[in-house]
């Protein structure tokens, strides 16, 4: 699979939405979002996004373009740990046209999305965004608490709390 580029992908999405003549709203995550945040050396082969629109048609279109995708109408459901309330409203518009709006998560919401999985790559991605946007540890803590308050009660939340604490220590150590 070849790496995909944010701007080229947006052009393909724009062509798709023009052809379909139906509103399509995406909130990008993963590698494409990192390209927006300025991580130029971050390549990705897939499109991860929350979609408001015809998810199935979009999935099939992306497949014809050779772009694997992980799409959902609710990214908060990708983990037991919920996204912080209001993440959709805080999303930043990257591109908008008659039928298409492409957004990325607010940087702090993006960090929380990465801490929900907490792989080594996720940690590095989150650290990059924290440094780039000068996100303070208290802000990460507030967003994490909000996510926890809106999550279903589960033992996974204990691990998330521990991971957030480890991440906050890592930020302080690297500051």
Protein Blocks (a to p, Z undefined) as FASTA:
>chain_A
ZZddfklmmmmmmmmmmmnopacddddehjllmmmnopaklccfbdcdddedjfklmmmm
mmmnopacdddfblklmpmbdcdehklmmpccfbdcfklccddddfklmmmmmmmnopak
lmmmmmmmmmmnopafklmmmmmmmmmmmpccdfklmmmmmmmmmmmmmmmmmZZ
